[in-house]
Amino acid sequence: MLSLDDPRWSELDHRSQSAGRRSPDAPSVPDELRALRADPTDQERFSDLWPYLCSEDTAWPAAYAAVPHLVDIARELPPGERDEYLIVVGLVVACSGEYGEVSDDLPDDLAEAYRRALPEALPLLAETLAGGPHDDVETRYLLATAAALKGHPELAELLNDLDTIECPACGEPVFDDSDAEEEEEE
C-alpha cells in the first residue's frame, strides 16, 4: 500500500490533477485519506473526495492507490457505516473494465496493492449487506459493488445506472427511485 507520505501521490492523476499539477480547489488525496483514517465517519469529507478518484465512468490512477486505504478504513467501521467506502471501491473496479485492470502507467507495486485489496473488500461487503437495513437505492449500489468485486463489471454498470434506463416499449423508467429520494429529503 502506498504510504500517505510517499511523494508519488503528486504524480498520480485524478479528476483535477494531471502531470503533477493539481487545481487549486482540488483535494490532496493523501491528506484527505489521512483525515479519513483519523475520522472515518466524516461522510461529508468522503463525499467531497471520491468523485476526484472515480467518476464520469473513469477511474484515475490515484483511485487505484486509494483503494487499499478505503478498504482499510471500511474494515475499521461497523458494517452499517462502511457502505459508502465499499461502493466507491466497486465503482473503481467497474470503471476499470476488467476485474483487477489498472491504468497502463500505474507502477507495478501500486497495481499489486490494489489487486490484493479487492478480495479483502468482499467479506466486508457481505457483512455490510447482512448487517442492517438498506433502502432500495443503497441495496442496488451494494449489489453493483458485489457484481464488480465478483468480476462482472457490465452487471455492476447496469445496476449503477438502473435509474437511467427506460423501457423501450413504453418509455417509463425501469427503476424509479423517486420514492427513496423523497424519503431521504424528509
Backbone as a chain_set.jsonl record, in Angstrom:
{"seq": "MLSLDDPRWSELDHRSQSAGRRSPDAPSVPDELRALRADPTDQERFSDLWPYLCSEDTAWPAAYAAVPHLVDIARELPPGERDEYLIVVGLVVACSGEYGEVSDDLPDDLAEAYRRALPEALPLLAETLAGGPHDDVETRYLLATAAALKGHPELAELLNDLDTIECPACGEPVFDDSDAEEEEEE", "coords": {"N": [[0.848, -1.172, 0.0], [0.519, 2.208, -0.792], [2.244, 4.553, 1.03], [0.9, 7.281, 2.864], [2.58, 9.385, 3.019], [4.213, 9.218, 0.865], [5.925, 10.658, -1.851], [5.063, 10.074, -4.412], [2.324, 10.34, -4.704], [1.764, 12.835, -5.748], [2.214, 12.468, -8.415], [0.209, 10.912, -9.328], [-2.524, 11.01, -11.267], [-5.762, 12.536, -10.899], [-9.23, 13.515, -11.027], [-8.881, 16.316, -11.064], [-6.181, 16.681, -11.228], [-3.288, 16.561, -13.042], [-0.4, 15.423, -14.636], [1.183, 16.045, -12.426], [0.262, 18.526, -11.651], [-2.073, 20.138, -9.718], [-5.366, 21.31, -9.547], [-6.177, 24.345, -7.859], [-8.448, 24.228, -6.186], [-8.867, 21.567, -5.813], [-8.767, 18.492, -3.938], [-6.066, 17.206, -1.907], [-5.242, 14.004, -2.277], [-3.779, 12.154, -0.532], [-3.773, 13.693, 1.853], [-6.5, 13.931, 2.394], [-7.2, 11.228, 2.714], [-5.678, 10.658, 4.967], [-6.981, 12.274, 6.863], [-9.465, 10.997, 6.812], [-8.764, 8.519, 7.811], [-8.28, 9.251, 10.425], [-10.814, 10.128, 11.179], [-13.086, 8.235, 10.218], [-15.831, 8.387, 9.981], [-16.543, 10.756, 8.84], [-18.502, 11.595, 6.638], [-19.101, 13.694, 4.913], [-16.601, 14.709, 4.155], [-15.61, 12.45, 2.838], [-17.505, 12.22, 0.791], [-16.901, 14.508, -0.636], [-14.362, 13.869, -1.553], [-14.362, 11.372, -3.083], [-15.397, 11.638, -5.822], [-13.229, 12.72, -7.161], [-11.58, 10.619, -7.462], [-12.918, 8.587, -8.857], [-15.167, 8.921, -11.319], [-17.589, 9.888, -13.805], [-17.441, 7.628, -15.428], [-14.772, 6.926, -15.246], [-11.835, 5.738, -13.767], [-9.28, 7.153, -12.122], [-5.639, 7.157, -11.905], [-4.912, 7.776, -9.189], [-7.039, 6.673, -7.832], [-6.616, 3.907, -7.803], [-4.431, 3.69, -6.109], [-5.623, 4.634, -3.828], [-7.604, 2.761, -3.166], [-6.68, 0.476, -1.502], [-6.422, 1.849, 0.939], [-9.053, 2.733, 1.329], [-10.359, 0.304, 1.702], [-9.12, -0.538, 4.054], [-10.01, 1.5, 5.8], [-12.77, 1.027, 5.703], [-12.812, -1.471, 6.925], [-12.35, -0.805, 9.562], [-14.702, 0.283, 10.399], [-18.064, -0.196, 11.725], [-20.366, -2.579, 10.239], [-22.736, -1.199, 9.381], [-21.866, 1.335, 8.745], [-20.032, 1.437, 6.719], [-20.727, 1.32, 4.063], [-20.559, 3.349, 2.001], [-17.791, 3.609, 1.484], [-17.194, 1.061, 0.461], [-18.862, 0.981, -1.762], [-17.664, 2.888, -3.406], [-15.21, 1.614, -3.883], [-16.225, -0.487, -5.415], [-17.146, 1.027, -7.609], [-14.721, 1.93, -8.683], [-13.616, -0.501, -9.537], [-15.594, -1.303, -11.4], [-15.451, 0.803, -13.266], [-13.03, 0.289, -14.337], [-13.152, -1.668, -16.19], [-12.163, -4.643, -16.774], [-11.932, -6.993, -14.065], [-9.513, -6.222, -11.682], [-8.014, -4.83, -13.496], [-5.906, -2.081, -14.35], [-4.71, 1.331, -14.756], [-2.479, 1.804, -17.471], [-0.106, 3.152, -16.947], [0.337, 2.878, -14.243], [2.431, 2.24, -11.507], [3.934, -0.982, -10.849], [3.971, -1.901, -8.138], [1.874, -0.474, -6.966], [-0.293, -1.297, -8.463], [-0.348, -3.986, -7.729], [-0.908, -3.784, -4.959], [-3.474, -2.695, -5.092], [-4.838, -4.817, -6.397], [-4.58, -6.799, -4.431], [-6.167, -5.739, -2.424], [-8.791, -5.93, -3.336], [-10.072, -8.609, -3.05], [-10.22, -8.549, -0.287], [-12.189, -6.747, 0.229], [-14.6, -7.976, -0.331], [-15.617, -9.809, 1.791], [-16.148, -7.832, 3.699], [-18.13, -6.435, 2.417], [-20.146, -8.388, 2.336], [-20.723, -8.606, 5.089], [-21.697, -6.036, 5.446], [-23.986, -5.981, 3.822], [-25.522, -7.884, 5.18], [-25.678, -6.733, 7.637], [-27.6, -4.779, 8.324], [-30.509, -2.635, 7.797], [-31.168, -1.471, 4.495], [-32.077, 0.959, 2.13], [-33.807, 0.752, -1.067], [-32.172, 1.959, -3.006], [-29.583, 2.1, -1.836], [-29.209, -0.658, -1.526], [-29.18, -1.454, -4.2], [-26.791, -0.21, -5.101], [-24.931, -1.491, -3.444], [-25.237, -4.113, -4.343], [-24.329, -3.735, -6.924], [-21.67, -3.23, -6.348], [-20.955, -5.752, -5.357], [-21.239, -7.238, -7.722], [-19.203, -6.068, -9.287], [-16.934, -6.729, -7.719], [-16.99, -9.444, -7.987], [-16.182, -9.804, -10.512], [-17.807, -8.954, -12.633], [-18.17, -6.485, -14.381], [-19.937, -5.332, -16.263], [-22.501, -6.001, -15.353], [-22.395, -4.668, -12.926], [-22.265, -2.025, -13.832], [-24.768, -1.84, -15.081], [-26.494, -2.143, -12.851], [-25.698, 0.108, -11.358], [-26.55, 2.14, -13.064], [-29.253, 1.79, -13.296], [-31.44, 3.452, -12.739], [-31.492, 5.18, -14.87], [-32.308, 3.897, -17.094], [-34.71, 3.306, -19.583], [-37.829, 1.755, -20.384], [-38.058, 0.222, -23.501], [-40.48, -0.114, -24.791], [-42.519, 1.435, -23.526], [-41.318, 3.717, -22.524], [-41.124, 4.385, -19.86], [-39.33, 4.696, -16.718], [-37.175, 1.984, -15.851], [-36.385, 1.45, -13.291], [-37.576, 3.202, -10.712], [-36.533, 5.439, -8.505], [-37.568, 7.555, -7.129], [-39.27, 7.58, -4.895], [-37.57, 6.725, -2.82], [-35.75, 8.838, -2.836], [-37.426, 10.938, -2.064], [-38.086, 10.142, 0.553], [-35.549, 10.334, 1.688], [-35.126, 13.078, 1.661], [-36.897, 13.974, 3.567]], "CA": [[0.0, 0.0, 0.0], [1.3, 3.44, -0.892], [2.221, 5.374, 2.236], [0.305, 8.602, 2.659], [3.681, 10.345, 2.959], [5.003, 8.959, -0.339], [5.817, 11.774, -2.805], [4.469, 9.647, -5.687], [0.928, 10.761, -4.798], [1.66, 14.025, -6.613], [2.324, 12.023, -9.801], [-0.972, 10.111, -9.664], [-3.607, 11.87, -11.733], [-7.163, 12.356, -10.533], [-10.097, 14.355, -11.848], [-8.363, 17.689, -11.178], [-4.721, 16.678, -11.13], [-2.695, 15.941, -14.217], [1.027, 15.679, -14.817], [1.738, 16.64, -11.212], [-0.331, 19.828, -11.343], [-3.406, 19.996, -9.139], [-6.195, 22.504, -9.497], [-6.107, 24.9, -6.505], [-9.599, 23.855, -5.363], [-8.936, 20.101, -5.736], [-8.188, 17.961, -2.702], [-4.866, 16.38, -1.899], [-5.758, 12.678, -1.936], [-3.217, 11.596, 0.706], [-4.222, 14.474, 3.011], [-7.89, 13.567, 2.67], [-7.198, 9.866, 3.263], [-5.153, 10.768, 6.336], [-8.071, 12.807, 7.686], [-10.495, 9.962, 6.917], [-8.27, 7.482, 8.735], [-8.465, 9.808, 11.768], [-12.257, 10.181, 11.434], [-13.718, 7.569, 9.077], [-17.261, 8.681, 9.917], [-16.729, 12.063, 8.212], [-19.081, 11.304, 5.319], [-19.023, 14.879, 4.057], [-15.242, 14.721, 3.612], [-15.506, 11.36, 1.869], [-18.347, 12.579, -0.361], [-16.166, 15.511, -1.407], [-13.162, 13.275, -2.132], [-14.404, 10.238, -4.006], [-15.54, 11.934, -7.253], [-11.914, 13.007, -7.741], [-10.939, 9.325, -7.702], [-13.656, 7.8, -9.836], [-16.44, 9.496, -11.737], [-17.694, 10.047, -15.257], [-17.003, 6.336, -15.982], [-13.316, 6.905, -15.266], [-11.068, 5.569, -12.526], [-7.978, 7.763, -12.344], [-4.561, 6.445, -11.214], [-4.965, 7.965, -7.737], [-8.065, 5.779, -7.284], [-6.035, 2.578, -7.557], [-3.594, 3.814, -4.912], [-6.504, 4.905, -2.689], [-8.463, 1.623, -2.828], [-6.265, -0.25, -0.293], [-6.732, 2.682, 2.101], [-10.502, 2.72, 1.517], [-10.706, -0.998, 2.275], [-8.676, -0.495, 5.456], [-10.924, 2.372, 6.539], [-14.039, 0.295, 5.81], [-12.605, -2.554, 7.887], [-12.381, -0.233, 10.913], [-16.055, 0.756, 10.705], [-19.087, -1.235, 11.84], [-20.99, -2.835, 8.933], [-23.734, -0.207, 8.997], [-21.272, 2.641, 8.443], [-18.953, 1.321, 5.731], [-21.232, 1.096, 2.71], [-20.068, 4.326, 1.015], [-16.411, 3.261, 1.119], [-17.213, -0.128, -0.381], [-19.488, 1.338, -3.04], [-16.646, 3.569, -4.226], [-14.3, 0.559, -4.349], [-16.931, -1.134, -6.523], [-17.139, 1.933, -8.769], [-13.377, 1.902, -9.281], [-13.499, -1.773, -10.253], [-16.496, -1.275, -12.556], [-14.948, 1.76, -14.255], [-11.754, -0.199, -14.865], [-13.396, -2.654, -17.24], [-11.953, -5.996, -16.268], [-11.561, -7.106, -12.652], [-8.079, -6.139, -11.454], [-7.397, -3.992, -14.533], [-5.468, -0.78, -13.857], [-4.115, 2.215, -15.758], [-1.219, 1.294, -18.015], [1.056, 3.845, -16.389], [0.406, 2.701, -12.802], [3.575, 1.402, -11.108], [3.577, -2.364, -10.51], [3.688, -2.101, -6.712], [0.561, 0.091, -6.674], [-1.257, -2.2, -9.088], [-0.415, -5.191, -6.905], [-1.609, -3.433, -3.719], [-4.887, -2.563, -5.485], [-5.376, -6.159, -6.65], [-4.664, -7.509, -3.139], [-7.241, -5.158, -1.61], [-10.128, -6.257, -3.848], [-10.725, -9.737, -2.364], [-10.443, -8.191, 1.114], [-13.411, -5.945, 0.301], [-15.799, -8.806, -0.49], [-16.241, -10.185, 3.067], [-16.672, -6.615, 4.325], [-19.389, -6.153, 1.727], [-21.132, -9.368, 2.81], [-21.123, -8.165, 6.428], [-22.463, -4.805, 5.293], [-25.308, -6.348, 3.314], [-26.241, -8.626, 6.213], [-25.617, -6.021, 8.899], [-28.616, -3.804, 8.682], [-31.443, -2.266, 6.732], [-30.734, -0.569, 3.426], [-33.183, 1.241, 1.217], [-33.612, 0.091, -2.354], [-31.054, 2.566, -3.731], [-28.35, 1.59, -1.216], [-29.108, -2.079, -1.864], [-28.772, -1.527, -5.617], [-25.369, 0.125, -5.212], [-24.153, -2.558, -2.801], [-25.25, -5.253, -5.266], [-23.416, -3.368, -8.018], [-20.329, -3.449, -5.812], [-20.75, -7.198, -5.352], [-21.032, -7.661, -9.11], [-17.864, -5.627, -9.695], [-15.925, -7.494, -6.984], [-17.027, -10.826, -8.458], [-15.672, -9.824, -11.887], [-18.868, -8.698, -13.606], [-18.303, -5.023, -14.458], [-21.104, -4.929, -17.043], [-23.644, -6.084, -14.449], [-22.233, -3.563, -11.969], [-22.647, -0.794, -14.522], [-26.217, -1.876, -15.256], [-27.12, -1.861, -11.557], [-25.421, 1.508, -11.006], [-27.284, 3.046, -13.956], [-30.614, 1.284, -13.46], [-32.415, 4.543, -12.685], [-31.464, 5.955, -16.115], [-32.747, 3.029, -18.192], [-36.142, 3.382, -19.856], [-38.433, 0.648, -21.12], [-38.148, 0.593, -24.915], [-41.866, -0.17, -25.255], [-43.391, 2.493, -23.002], [-40.55, 4.903, -22.175], [-41.097, 4.576, -18.41], [-38.087, 4.216, -16.097], [-37.162, 0.595, -15.408], [-36.268, 1.525, -11.832], [-37.92, 4.551, -10.278], [-36.115, 5.604, -7.115], [-38.039, 8.849, -6.625], [-39.798, 7.386, -3.54], [-36.427, 6.695, -1.897], [-35.199, 10.183, -2.767], [-38.348, 11.749, -1.28], [-37.904, 9.742, 1.947], [-34.258, 10.842, 2.126], [-35.241, 14.521, 1.844], [-37.714, 14.256, 4.759]], "C": [[0.898, 1.241, 0.0], [1.142, 4.262, 0.389], [1.626, 6.743, 1.913], [1.354, 9.7, 2.627], [4.53, 10.188, 1.703], [4.833, 10.106, -1.338], [5.192, 11.375, -4.146], [2.998, 10.018, -5.81], [0.776, 11.944, -5.749], [1.745, 13.67, -8.094], [1.09, 11.245, -10.261], [-2.138, 11.028, -10.014], [-4.927, 11.517, -11.061], [-7.964, 13.377, -11.326], [-9.561, 15.765, -12.038], [-6.872, 17.763, -10.928], [-4.178, 15.916, -12.322], [-1.242, 16.372, -14.324], [1.628, 16.424, -13.621], [1.185, 18.003, -10.852], [-1.782, 19.629, -10.907], [-4.104, 21.329, -9.169], [-6.213, 23.02, -8.062], [-7.279, 24.484, -5.605], [-9.759, 22.338, -5.212], [-8.272, 19.6, -4.453], [-6.842, 17.282, -2.948], [-5.327, 14.998, -1.421], [-5.108, 12.125, -0.668], [-3.638, 12.372, 1.956], [-5.655, 14.108, 3.401], [-7.979, 12.155, 3.248], [-6.683, 9.854, 4.699], [-6.249, 11.261, 7.281], [-9.183, 11.771, 7.857], [-10.047, 8.811, 7.807], [-8.46, 7.953, 10.182], [-9.945, 9.862, 12.151], [-12.997, 9.564, 10.248], [-15.214, 7.832, 8.952], [-17.558, 10.029, 9.271], [-17.213, 11.855, 6.768], [-19.024, 12.502, 4.376], [-17.643, 14.957, 3.392], [-15.102, 13.642, 2.534], [-16.327, 11.663, 0.614], [-17.682, 13.628, -1.243], [-14.98, 14.897, -2.143], [-13.427, 12.309, -3.273], [-14.64, 10.59, -5.468], [-14.221, 12.319, -7.945], [-11.173, 11.718, -8.077], [-11.591, 8.574, -8.849], [-14.996, 8.464, -10.108], [-16.419, 9.618, -13.255], [-17.152, 8.811, -15.99], [-15.489, 6.211, -16.093], [-12.769, 6.677, -13.864], [-9.669, 6.11, -12.819], [-6.9, 7.016, -11.553], [-4.577, 6.605, -9.693], [-5.995, 7.05, -7.088], [-7.478, 4.424, -6.931], [-5.134, 2.6, -6.317], [-4.45, 4.035, -3.67], [-7.294, 3.679, -2.249], [-7.966, 0.829, -1.619], [-6.546, 0.533, 0.997], [-8.235, 2.666, 2.385], [-10.96, 1.4, 2.136], [-10.293, -1.048, 3.744], [-9.612, 0.36, 6.317], [-12.256, 1.659, 6.751], [-13.946, -0.805, 6.861], [-12.722, -2.052, 9.329], [-13.782, 0.208, 11.338], [-17.006, -0.412, 10.936], [-19.8, -1.399, 10.497], [-21.976, -1.775, 8.477], [-23.173, 1.146, 8.59], [-20.231, 2.596, 7.325], [-19.427, 1.262, 4.28], [-20.675, 2.068, 1.678], [-18.641, 4.004, 0.556], [-16.397, 2.084, 0.16], [-17.844, 0.15, -1.739], [-18.483, 2.025, -3.951], [-15.604, 2.565, -4.717], [-14.941, -0.164, -5.529], [-16.97, -0.279, -7.774], [-15.781, 1.931, -9.464], [-13.208, 0.629, -10.105], [-14.35, -1.742, -11.523], [-15.996, -0.341, -13.648], [-13.652, 1.304, -14.915], [-11.926, -1.215, -15.983], [-13.3, -4.062, -16.689], [-11.547, -5.956, -14.808], [-10.04, -7.1, -12.528], [-7.326, -5.321, -12.484], [-7.034, -2.632, -13.925], [-4.959, 0.063, -15.028], [-2.768, 1.66, -16.206], [0.007, 1.904, -17.357], [1.186, 3.707, -14.868], [1.6, 1.811, -12.446], [3.11, 0.033, -10.61], [3.229, -2.552, -9.042], [2.317, -1.556, -6.331], [-0.54, -0.777, -7.274], [-1.437, -3.453, -8.241], [-1.154, -4.91, -5.591], [-3.114, -3.289, -3.974], [-5.506, -3.952, -5.65], [-5.5, -6.972, -5.36], [-5.826, -7.004, -2.299], [-8.624, -5.622, -2.066], [-10.762, -7.462, -3.167], [-10.958, -9.478, -0.872], [-11.746, -7.405, 1.283], [-14.664, -6.82, 0.291], [-16.397, -9.283, 0.835], [-16.791, -8.98, 3.841], [-18.023, -6.245, 3.72], [-20.479, -7.113, 2.194], [-21.632, -9.003, 4.207], [-22.015, -6.926, 6.361], [-23.874, -5.109, 4.811], [-26.146, -7.027, 4.392], [-26.447, -7.806, 7.482], [-26.706, -5.037, 9.209], [-29.523, -3.471, 7.526], [-30.792, -1.299, 5.739], [-31.956, -0.283, 2.568], [-32.869, 0.632, -0.145], [-32.443, 0.673, -3.151], [-29.715, 2.075, -3.161], [-28.131, 0.117, -1.574], [-28.635, -2.248, -3.305], [-27.289, -1.243, -5.765], [-24.482, -0.928, -4.552], [-24.121, -3.809, -3.687], [-24.367, -4.979, -6.482], [-21.97, -3.572, -7.59], [-20.006, -4.93, -5.791], [-20.474, -7.71, -6.759], [-19.627, -7.285, -9.583], [-16.785, -6.48, -9.03], [-15.915, -8.973, -7.355], [-16.63, -10.925, -9.934], [-16.702, -9.614, -12.968], [-19.106, -7.192, -13.751], [-19.51, -4.557, -15.264], [-22.364, -4.961, -16.188], [-23.583, -4.961, -13.419], [-22.672, -2.249, -12.602], [-24.158, -0.72, -14.717], [-26.926, -1.532, -13.945], [-26.895, -0.412, -11.13], [-26.285, 2.474, -11.804], [-28.752, 2.693, -14.112], [-31.661, 2.388, -13.477], [-32.437, 5.395, -13.947], [-31.974, 5.164, -17.311], [-34.261, 3.114, -18.331], [-36.594, 2.156, -20.633], [-38.561, 1.055, -22.581], [-39.589, 0.615, -25.437], [-42.681, 1.038, -24.802], [-42.654, 3.773, -22.613], [-40.5, 5.214, -20.692], [-39.761, 4.093, -17.844], [-38.225, 2.754, -15.654], [-37.125, 0.539, -13.891], [-36.513, 2.966, -11.441], [-37.579, 4.685, -8.801], [-36.589, 6.93, -6.523], [-38.627, 8.724, -5.224], [-38.677, 7.405, -2.517], [-35.824, 8.084, -1.738], [-36.092, 11.1, -1.929], [-38.204, 11.424, 0.21], [-36.615, 10.324, 2.512], [-34.334, 12.336, 2.435], [-35.999, 14.867, 3.123], [-36.964, 14.148, 6.009]], "O": [[1.903, 1.299, 0.708], [0.028, 4.618, 0.773], [1.828, 7.284, 0.826], [1.051, 10.831, 2.248], [5.473, 10.953, 1.5], [3.703, 10.488, -1.642], [4.829, 12.246, -4.937], [2.463, 10.012, -6.919], [-0.217, 12.046, -6.469], [1.386, 14.485, -8.944], [0.944, 10.955, -11.448], [-2.668, 11.733, -9.155], [-5.178, 10.366, -10.705], [-7.419, 14.036, -12.211], [-9.776, 16.356, -13.096], [-6.36, 18.784, -10.471], [-4.559, 14.773, -12.577], [-0.907, 17.539, -14.126], [2.466, 17.312, -13.781], [1.594, 18.586, -9.848], [-2.595, 19.039, -11.619], [-3.51, 22.361, -8.854], [-6.26, 22.218, -7.13], [-7.117, 24.397, -4.388], [-10.691, 21.88, -4.551], [-7.331, 20.213, -3.95], [-6.537, 16.847, -4.058], [-5.757, 14.851, -0.277], [-5.83, 11.658, 0.213], [-3.84, 11.772, 3.011], [-5.98, 13.992, 4.583], [-8.753, 11.914, 4.175], [-7.197, 9.12, 5.544], [-6.42, 10.721, 8.374], [-9.78, 11.676, 8.929], [-10.87, 8.195, 8.484], [-8.764, 7.148, 11.062], [-10.291, 9.665, 13.316], [-13.479, 10.284, 9.374], [-15.805, 7.528, 7.916], [-18.724, 10.409, 9.164], [-16.435, 11.931, 5.817], [-18.909, 12.328, 3.163], [-17.543, 15.239, 2.198], [-14.55, 13.887, 1.462], [-15.882, 11.387, -0.501], [-17.876, 13.636, -2.459], [-14.627, 15.347, -3.233], [-12.792, 12.406, -4.323], [-14.113, 9.881, -6.325], [-14.117, 12.251, -9.17], [-10.243, 11.726, -8.884], [-10.913, 8.0, -9.701], [-15.849, 8.553, -9.225], [-15.379, 9.473, -13.898], [-16.496, 8.924, -17.026], [-14.983, 5.473, -16.938], [-13.179, 7.33, -12.904], [-8.96, 5.575, -13.672], [-7.232, 6.301, -10.608], [-4.279, 5.648, -8.978], [-5.85, 6.687, -5.921], [-7.798, 3.854, -5.888], [-5.09, 1.627, -5.565], [-4.045, 3.66, -2.569], [-7.627, 3.561, -1.07], [-8.783, 0.521, -0.751], [-6.87, -0.06, 2.026], [-8.648, 2.595, 3.542], [-11.844, 1.384, 2.992], [-11.042, -1.548, 4.583], [-9.958, -0.024, 7.434], [-12.807, 1.682, 7.852], [-14.9, -1.04, 7.603], [-13.147, -2.796, 10.213], [-14.015, 0.477, 12.516], [-16.787, -1.501, 10.407], [-19.837, -0.461, 9.7], [-22.043, -1.479, 7.284], [-23.919, 2.014, 8.136], [-19.614, 3.615, 7.017], [-18.608, 1.165, 3.367], [-20.345, 1.646, 0.569], [-18.329, 4.115, -0.63], [-15.676, 2.099, -0.837], [-17.404, -0.392, -2.752], [-18.462, 1.763, -5.153], [-15.157, 2.659, -5.86], [-14.276, -0.426, -6.531], [-16.84, -0.796, -8.884], [-15.707, 1.931, -10.693], [-12.717, 0.673, -11.233], [-13.879, -2.112, -12.598], [-16.106, -0.659, -14.832], [-13.228, 1.863, -15.926], [-10.958, -1.582, -16.648], [-14.285, -4.602, -16.186], [-10.901, -5.01, -14.359], [-9.357, -7.881, -13.19], [-6.115, -5.135, -12.357], [-7.766, -2.101, -13.09], [-4.8, -0.432, -16.144], [-2.014, 1.112, -15.402], [1.04, 1.248, -17.224], [2.049, 4.345, -14.264], [1.76, 0.737, -13.027], [2.035, -0.095, -10.025], [2.292, -3.283, -8.721], [1.657, -2.119, -5.458], [-1.592, -0.967, -6.664], [-2.558, -3.925, -8.057], [-1.957, -5.737, -5.159], [-3.928, -3.718, -3.156], [-6.575, -4.228, -5.104], [-6.439, -7.756, -5.218], [-6.411, -7.772, -1.536], [-9.541, -5.697, -1.249], [-11.909, -7.36, -2.732], [-11.808, -10.126, -0.262], [-12.335, -7.402, 2.364], [-15.688, -6.433, 0.855], [-17.612, -9.172, 1.001], [-17.787, -9.101, 4.555], [-18.935, -5.803, 4.419], [-21.615, -6.696, 2.422], [-22.83, -9.083, 4.478], [-22.969, -6.793, 7.128], [-24.844, -4.558, 5.331], [-27.345, -6.772, 4.501], [-27.294, -8.143, 8.309], [-26.72, -4.493, 10.313], [-29.336, -3.96, 6.412], [-29.986, -0.442, 6.103], [-32.768, -1.171, 2.311], [-31.796, 0.065, -0.349], [-31.789, -0.055, -3.898], [-28.823, 1.682, -3.913], [-27.015, -0.299, -1.885], [-27.785, -3.093, -3.59], [-26.595, -1.962, -6.483], [-23.397, -1.224, -5.053], [-23.096, -4.486, -3.769], [-23.729, -5.892, -7.007], [-21.143, -4.034, -8.377], [-18.903, -5.329, -6.164], [-19.574, -8.525, -6.96], [-18.943, -8.096, -10.208], [-15.834, -6.907, -9.686], [-14.947, -9.679, -7.073], [-16.727, -11.994, -10.536], [-16.506, -10.045, -14.104], [-20.129, -6.68, -13.295], [-20.058, -3.492, -14.982], [-23.202, -4.064, -16.278], [-24.608, -4.371, -13.08], [-23.373, -1.455, -11.974], [-24.758, 0.34, -14.539], [-27.852, -0.722, -13.933], [-27.804, 0.226, -10.599], [-26.707, 3.507, -11.285], [-29.429, 3.247, -14.978], [-32.672, 2.265, -14.169], [-33.31, 6.251, -14.091], [-32.064, 5.697, -18.418], [-34.999, 3.011, -17.351], [-35.844, 1.594, -21.431], [-39.111, 2.115, -22.88], [-39.879, 1.294, -26.423], [-43.443, 1.605, -25.585], [-43.287, 4.806, -22.395], [-39.894, 6.21, -20.296], [-39.131, 3.199, -18.407], [-39.27, 2.348, -15.146], [-37.76, -0.32, -13.279], [-35.739, 3.853, -11.802], [-38.256, 4.113, -7.946], [-36.053, 7.376, -5.509], [-38.506, 9.656, -4.429], [-38.807, 8.028, -1.463], [-35.43, 8.47, -0.637], [-35.594, 11.937, -1.176], [-38.201, 12.332, 1.04], [-36.575, 10.756, 3.664], [-33.682, 12.81, 3.365], [-35.776, 15.928, 3.706], [-37.524, 14.358, 7.085]]}, "num_chains": 1, "name": "protein.A"}
